[in-house]
């Protein structure tokens, strides 16, 4: 790992920290902010703590930081009230809801590259159909676990409004299904478009 890569990683982590701090300023409510930002904070802490023992490629770090930033932005406004997507809803008649949550779940499919890297470097699974299948299964498992956690939090909290904001279903009974479907779609797109680039970066990484 060269010094330029380390510097790039530091810049990425600093960017994530800056967005986290920004998201906590004048947020819509600190309880919902904590609920929404906690997964991103935990993700960054784990990545930071394990940095010396297991260094990812810069592509994977970029995806990790992007995933955290998506969560921090959603935490600031709540996923159903992100201004840009409210503007899209108000401007275009065919958009009937704030789609930031679905945009976020699609982008979380990029995390497939991070999972792919862990599998390649830590197991004997070879590149090919099995690697694709296992990676997709892992991402879908994480997506399903996230939905279960959201449901549990909504049941355990005494603040009904915070629970509603945290779930962010916006009245759509199929919201959970959409979230997992878009995570799957994002995963497939990530694997199709980024696998070759990822392989080249893995060769340089070692």
N, C-alpha and C positions, 0 to 999 in steps of 0.2 A: 504494500500500500504506500503510494508516494505522498509527498507533502501536499501536492496540489489537490489530491483527492480528499485528504484530511481537512484541508481548508474549505473545500466545497461542502463537505459534510457539516462543518461548523457553521457555515453560512445558512445551510438548510435548517439546522436545529435552531439557529438564532431567529430565522424567519418565523418558524413555528411558535417560538416563545413570544415574539412580538405580536403575532396575531392572537395568541392566548390572552396576553395582557390587554390588548385592544378590545377583545370580546367581553372582558369582565368590566369594562368601563361603561356606565350607563346602560347596563343590560336590562332586558325586560323583566327580570326577576332572578334573584340569586339562587333560589332553590332549583328552578328549571335549568339555569345556567350550569349548576354543578352536575345535575343529572346528565345533561347533554354533553358537557365537555369532559366528564370523567373518563370515558373510554379513550379519548384522544390523549389525555394526560397520562393515563396508564401505559398506553402504547409507546409514547415518547420516553417515559421513564424506563421501561423495559429495554428499549433500543439503546438508550444512553448507558444504562448500567452494564449491558452486555457488549458494548462497543469494542473494548479491547480483546475480549475473548472470541467474538464472532462478528467480523466486519462484513456487512453486505456490500454489494456493488452500489455505485452511486445511483443507478436507476432505481434500485429497491429503496434506498433512502429517500429519494425524491418522491416515490409513491407513498411511503410511510408518512412523510411530512404533509403531502397533499391530503391524505386521508384525515390526518389530525386537523388540518386547517378547515376542511369541509365541516367537521364536527364543531369546531370553535365558532365558525360563522353561524351555523345552525343554533348553537347555544346562545349566542348574543341576541338573536331576534326570535328564537324558536323556529323550527323548520317550516312552519306554515305561514310565517310572516316575514321572510327574507325580502327586502325591498325590491330588488331587481325582478324577482319572480312574481311579486305582487303587481309590479308595473306591467309585466307581460300578460298577466291575467286580466288586468283592467284595460289593456290596449287591444288585445286580440280576443274577439268574441268566442273563438273556438277553443280557447284555454279556459277551463271551468274551475281551476284550483291553483294554488301555489305549488308548483312542481319541484321545488328545491329538494324536498326529501327524496323524490324519485331520481332526480339528477344525482344526488349524493350517493344513493344506493347503486346506481349504474357505475359511478366512478370508483366505488369501493370494490368493484370487480377487478380493478387494476391490481388489487392486493394479491391476485393470483400469481403475479410475478414474484412477490416476496415469498409466498408459499412454495412456489416452484424452485426458488433458489435454496431454501432450506432442505427440500427433498433431495435435490441434486447433490448438495454438499454434505448432507448428513446421513444419507441412506444409499443403498446399492441399486435403487431403481434407475433403470436406464432411460434415456430419452426415447420417446415413442408413445404409443397409445396408453400404456399404463401410467406414464407420467402425467399425461393430460387428464386421464380419468381420476387419478388420486388428487391432483391439484383442484379440479373442479369440485370433487366431493368435499375437500377441506373447506373451500370457500363457501359452498352451500351450507355446510355445517355451521360455520361461523355466522352466516347470515341468519340461519334459523335460531341459533343461540341468542343472537342479538334481539330477535323478535320476542323470544321467550323472556329475556331479561326485561324488555320494555313492558311486557304484560305483567310480570311479577311486581315490578316497581309500581305500576299503576294500581295494582291490588293492595300493596302494602302501604302506600303513602296515604296520609289523611287529608291531603290537599287535592280535592277533585279537579280544580282548574289546572294545577301543575301536572297532574296525571294526564289530563286531556291534551295539554300542550306537548308533553313528553311523547305520547303515542302519535300525535300528529296525523290521525287518520282523516281528518277533515270530512267526516261523514261517509267515507267510502268503506263499505263492509269488506271490500277486496283489497284494502290497502296493504295488508301483510303479504298477500300473495303477489301483488305488484312489486313490493320491495324485494322479495326473494327472486322473482323472475328477472328484474332488472339487474340484480347482482349477478345472476347467471349470465345474462346477456353481456354485461360488462366484462365478466371473466372470459367468455369466448372471444370477444373482440381483443382483449388484452393478450391472450395467448396467440391468437392468429397474427396480430400486428407486431408484437414485441418479443416473441420467443427468439427469433434469429439475432436481434440486437442484444438480447439478454445473454445468449450463448457467447457472442463475441466479447462482451464485457466480462463474462465469467472466465474466459481464457486469459484475458489481460489481468484479471484480479489475482490469479495465482502465480 
